[in-house]
Structure formats: C-alpha cells, structure tokens
Amino acid sequence: MEGFVLVPSEIPFSGFEHAWCLTSEGQVADPALPDGWATAYFGVPLSDRFCREQRALRGTDAVLTFDPVKFWEGANTTILRQGLPSYAVSLPEHTV
C-alpha cells in the first residue's frame, strides 16, 4: 500500500506520505510506525509487478510519492498525470 497516514499532533492531526503492508485479513501491518500511533491510513494497494517496474524505472522504493531517502526523485509525475495502468492495483481477496 502507498498513500498517506494520519497521526496525532498538536494541531489535531497531521498526515504524511507513507507506505505499509496489509495482512491477508486486510489489517494494516506497518513496521515503520509504533503500534497504535497512526489514526488512519488512506492508500492504494499496488501490485508487485507494478512496484517492481516502477522501482526499476525510478531507482527508488517510493512508487507514487516522494522517497524520503531519495527526495530528488520527486513524485511520480508520469503516473500522477496519466493514471495507473490496469494491472497496477491489487485488491486483497477479502475486498472482492
């Protein structure tokens, strides 16, 4: 999954670009944030094929958004302008 996460802050909430995993039951599995820290996740479930292709093209793990390690790669303007190909989204079985 890649999208945005909402976390508590002083100005009731703040959000940032983020990536996380889903379990086979559709639960968030986020090794980057402490359990219970995020209030909400909003994102797109991306297929493995699409992620591999985009990593090869962009040289970064961030598929749609900025990579905090390689920030100079920027957002994926091609995808943001043209949209996702049909094979890019991978819906978990529990949502079908």
C-alpha positions as CSV (number, residue, x, y, z in Angstrom):
1,M,0.0,0.0,0.0
2,E,1.1,3.5,-0.7
3,G,-0.6,6.7,0.3
4,F,-1.0,8.8,3.4
5,V,-1.1,8.2,7.1
6,L,-2.8,10.4,9.7
7,V,-1.1,10.7,13.1
8,P,-1.9,12.7,16.2
9,S,-0.2,16.0,16.7
10,E,-0.7,19.3,18.4
11,I,-2.9,20.7,15.5
12,P,-5.3,17.9,16.0
13,F,-3.8,15.7,13.2
14,S,-1.1,15.7,10.6
15,G,-0.6,13.5,7.7
16,F,2.3,12.4,5.6
17,E,3.2,10.2,2.6
18,H,3.8,6.7,3.7
19,A,3.8,3.0,2.6
20,W,2.7,0.0,4.6
21,C,1.5,-3.6,4.1
22,L,-1.8,-5.4,4.5
23,T,-2.2,-8.8,6.1
24,S,-4.3,-11.4,4.2
25,E,-7.2,-10.4,6.5
26,G,-6.9,-6.8,5.4
27,Q,-5.3,-5.4,8.6
28,V,-2.6,-2.8,8.4
29,A,0.9,-4.2,9.1
30,D,3.2,-1.2,9.5
31,P,6.8,-2.0,10.6
32,A,7.8,1.7,10.3
33,L,5.4,3.2,12.9
34,P,4.8,2.1,16.5
35,D,1.6,0.1,17.0
36,G,-1.4,2.3,17.6
37,W,0.4,5.5,16.6
38,A,-1.4,6.1,13.3
39,T,-5.0,7.2,13.4
40,A,-5.9,6.4,9.8
41,Y,-4.4,5.1,6.6
42,F,-5.5,6.2,3.1
43,G,-3.8,4.5,0.2
44,V,-3.8,2.4,-3.0
45,P,-2.9,-1.4,-2.9
46,L,-0.3,-1.7,-5.6
47,S,0.6,-4.9,-7.4
48,D,4.0,-6.5,-7.0
49,R,4.5,-6.3,-10.8
50,F,3.8,-2.6,-10.9
51,C,6.0,-1.9,-7.9
52,R,9.0,-3.8,-9.4
53,E,8.6,-1.9,-12.7
54,Q,8.4,1.5,-11.0
55,R,11.4,0.7,-8.8
56,A,13.4,-0.2,-11.9
57,L,12.3,3.0,-13.7
58,R,12.7,5.4,-10.8
59,G,15.5,3.9,-8.8
60,T,13.5,4.4,-5.6
61,D,11.2,2.3,-3.4
62,A,8.5,5.1,-3.5
63,V,6.2,4.3,-6.3
64,L,3.8,7.2,-6.3
65,T,5.1,9.8,-3.9
66,F,8.4,11.2,-2.6
67,D,11.1,8.9,-1.2
68,P,12.5,10.5,2.0
69,V,15.8,8.8,1.3
70,K,16.0,9.9,-2.4
71,F,13.9,13.0,-2.3
72,W,15.4,14.3,-5.5
73,E,13.5,11.7,-7.4
74,G,10.3,13.6,-6.7
75,A,6.8,12.4,-7.1
76,N,5.9,10.1,-10.0
77,T,4.6,12.8,-12.3
78,T,4.0,10.3,-15.2
79,I,1.6,8.2,-13.1
80,L,0.0,11.3,-11.5
81,R,-0.7,12.8,-14.9
82,Q,-1.6,9.7,-16.9
83,G,-3.1,7.5,-14.2
84,L,-2.4,3.9,-13.1
85,P,-2.3,1.1,-15.7
86,S,-5.0,-1.6,-15.2
87,Y,-2.5,-4.1,-13.6
88,A,-1.2,-1.6,-11.0
89,V,-3.9,-2.0,-8.4
90,S,-4.0,-5.3,-6.4
91,L,-7.2,-5.7,-4.3
92,P,-6.9,-8.0,-1.4
93,E,-9.1,-11.1,-1.6
94,H,-11.3,-10.1,1.3
95,T,-12.5,-7.0,-0.6
96,V,-13.6,-8.8,-3.7
